[in-house]
Amino acid sequence: MSGQLFHQLPLPLFLLSYRSYRLIGIFLALAAFIAAPVLAEIRVVNAQGEHRMGNRDTREDAIRLATEAAKRNALEQVATYLESVTVVHDMDVTKDEIRTYTAGLVLVLNQQISTTLDGDVVVVKVDLLARMDTDEVARAIAALRENEDARVQLVALRQENEQLQEELNAVNQTLGNASTPDQVQQAAQKRKEILNRVQSNAMVSQAWTNWVLVSPIGAPQGLLNSASGLYPANPHIAIAQQIITYRQPPTPGQPPMPGSTKPRMPSHELVPPPGVSGAPRTLNEVIHSTPRRQQFGVPGGSR
């Protein structure tokens, strides 16, 4: 019957019908391709930091200083790369904004500490292997930019840590030039306090990130407790507790347009609180408390 019908149709009409079906088929194939989830790009970075120990340095302080240097190195690599990624570049986000938002999104897969000798100088090195998912990072940046409370606090914390880094460089020089035991003690104590403040601020930043992206009330409390343990006088903790404890994050924005990737919970949201072994931590969660299994069996020793 269908064959008879096509034979009965005028030739131009038959060709039009055939072409129409073919165009519809092509259109459907393209639509299916566009609607298919785009594979997110996983980026792995290997960052190093080191501290050359002086006569007045302890191994613990050297590890902390080298770790902070490695974290800054990793964050700079991530920020530089994300500037060139289309999904982030199209958001018109500055490099400073990328630094502000991404430290809590980069997972540290491995941390290795080593000690070497350069002549008679002990050099403590920290290697961090970290990863990020560009698709998750882009979604998280968008959410953090829309939350005014988190955005303002994350910017303030980043700017304060940059200032603290300058103070840390200055106190390192002061410690190296100290000529009396009192001067050495004061400079060493000042350096510990600065490191505590930097790492406490990082924990508060992670609490804000988790609050915006995970949302349950009280979820970041463990991070704020850790931040308070590092630096009880941190004024940012009180602000975070007031807002995070009693407010729900704003409702997420409009869902993605058809054809975009499906929303997924960023993998960093599954990271247990600090102190739980066997799980990756974010850059913000890498603090000075190095597991004992990493401290022993490392070449060299404390000085």
N, C-alpha and C positions, 0 to 999 in steps of 0.2 A: 504494500500500500504506500509506504513512504517513498519507495523507488518510483512508483507511478506518479506520486505527487510532485517529486522533483522534476520528473520528465515533463509534467504538465506546466510547471512554472516557466515563465519567460526567462531566457538565459541571463539577462542583466539582474533580474530579481534573485535568481539562484546564486549568482556570484556574490551579490550583496549579502544574502543570508549566510553564505559560507564565510565571507570576510568578517561579518559581525560576530559570528561564533568564535572565530579565531582571535579577534581583538579582545573579546570578553575573556577568553582563556588566558591570553597574555596578561591582561589586566589583573586577573585573579592571582596569577603566579607572582606578579610583581607585588601585589598587596600582601601575599603570604610571606614573601621575602622581607618586605619592609617591617611587617608586624613581628617577625621572628626576633626573639631576644638577642640583643647585641652582647657578645661575650666581653665582659669587663676585662680590662688589662691589669694584670698583676705585675707590679714593679717591685723588684728586690734591690735594696741598696746595702752596700758594705761600707760602714763608716768607722774611722779610727780616731782615737784621741790619745794623747800621751801627756805625762807630766815627768819632768826631769827633777828628781828629788835633790833637795839641798840638805845640808847638815841638820836643819831644824824641822824637816818634814817627817811625818809619820807615814807608814804604809797606808793606813786608812785614809788619811787626807789625800795622799797621792792617787789612790783609787777613785776617790770622789771627784777630784779635779780632772782626772783623765776621762772618767765617765761623762762628766758634763761636757767636756770638749767633744767626745764622740757623739753625744746627743745633738749638739749644735751642728756638727758636721753632717749627721744624717738628715736633720731638718732642712739644712741648706740644700742638700742634694735633692730632697723631695720637692722643696719649693721651686727650685730651678727647673726641675722636670715638669712639674704641674703647670708652670707658666706656658709650656709649649703644647700641652695636651688640649685638644679641641674642646672637650667637654667642660674643661675648667676655663680655658681662654675665652670662650664665648660668654662666660658669666661676667666678664669685665671685672675680675677680681685682681687686686694688686698683690705684689709679692709679700708685702707686709701682712696683708689679710691672710694669705696662704699660710704664712708662718704662725699667725695667731690661731688659726683654726685646726691645723693638721697635726700638731704634736700629740693630740689625744686620739688620733685616727691611725697612726702608724704603729704596727705591731712589731715588737722586738722578738725575733725568733730565737736568737742565740746571743749570748754575751760571754766573751772570752777575755780573761785578764792574763797578761804575761809580764815578766820582768826581765830586762836585759841590762847589760853593762855597756856603756859607751865611754871607754877609758875608765876613769874612776867614778863615773856618774851612773847612778842607778836610774833606769828609765822604766816607768810603769806605763804599759800600753793597754788600752781597752779597745776591743773590736766588737762592733755591734752589727748583726745581720738583721735587717728589718724589711718588712714588706708592707705594701699598701695596695688597695684595689681602687683604681682611678674612678670607677663608677660610684663606688660607695663614698669615696672622698667628696666627689662633686655633689652628691645628694646631701651629705652631712654639712658641707660648706653652705649650701643653700638654706638648710634648716637653721644653722647657727646665725647666719646673717639676718634672718627674719625674726629672731628672738632678741629683743632689745636688751633685756636683762643680761643674758649670756654674752651678747656681743660686747656690751660696754665693759663688763668685768674681764672678759678674755683679753681685750685690748689693753686694759689697765695692768693686768698681770704680766702680759708680754713686755710692756714698756718698763715696768718696774724691774723685771728680771734683766733687761738690757742694761739698766742703770746699775743694778747689783753686780753685773759682770764687770763693769768698769771699776767698781769699788773692789772687786775681787782681784783684779789685775794690780791695782794700787797696793792692796794689803800684802799681796805676794812679794812685791818689791820691797815694801817696808820690812817684812819678815826677813828677807834676805840681807837687808842692810842693818838689822838690829844689832846693837853692840852690847846691850846689858840683858841679864836674865829677865828683868821686868818688861823690857821692850819686846823680847821674844814671846813672853807669855801673853802680853796684851795683843800682839799681832796675831798669834796663833788662835787665841780665843775669838778675836774679831773675824778671822777667816772661817772658823767653824760656824759662827753665827750667820755669816753671809751665805754659806753653803746650805745651812738649814733653811734659811728664808727662801732661797732659790728653789729648793726641792719641795718645800711646803707650798709655795706658789704653784708649782707644777701639779701637785696633788689637787689643789683647789681648781685649777684649770680642767683637770680630768673630771672632777665632780660636775662642773658646769656642762661639759661635753656629754657625759652620761645622762644628766638630767634632761637635756634637750632631746637626745636621741633615744633614750630608753623610756623615760617618762614616769615610772612608778614613784610615788612619794617615798622618801627615805632611802631610795636605792644608792645615792652617793654618800650616805652618812659614813660608811666605812672609810672612804677616801678623806672626808673632812676630819675624821678622828685621827687618821695617819698624819694629815697636814698639821693638826694641832700638836701631835706628839713631837713633830720635828721643830715647830716654832709656835709655841702657845700664844705669843703676842701678835700673830698674824691678823691684821684687821680684816682681811678679805674673807676669813673664815666666818666671822659673824654675819657679814653681808650675805654670803652664800647660804648660811643656815636659815636666815630670816626669809629668804625668797624661795629656796628649794623646798624647805620643810612645809611651807604653808600655801604654796601656789602650784598649780598645774601648769606645765608649759603650754603656750598657745597651741591651738589646733593646727596641725600641719596644713600647708597650703593646698591648692588645687591638685588633684591627681595628675600624673603625667598625661600628655596628649597621646591619643592612639598612635601606635607605631613606635613609641619609646619603650625602653626596657621596663620590665615589671619591677615595682618597688620590692626591695629586699632589706631585711634587717642587716645593718653593717656588722661584719664579723667581730669588730672590736667590742660590740655590745655584749658579747658572750664571755668576755674575759672576767674571771672571778676577781674579788677584791685582792689587794696586795697581801702577800703572805701565803697565798694558796699556791702550792708547787705544781709544776707540770703544765702550766698554761702560759701562753705568750702574754707579755705585758706591753703596754703602750710606752712611747718615749717618756711620757709624764710619770709613769709608774716605775721607771727604772731609777731607784734611789740608791743611797750609799750602802744599804744593808745587803752586802754581797753574800750569797749562800756559802756556807763553810766548804762545800764540796768544790767551789771555785777558788777559794782562798788557798787550799792546800794542793800540793802537787804542782805548783807553779814554780818555774825556775827562779832562782834568786831568793831574796828574803827581805824582811823589813830592815829599815836602816835607822 
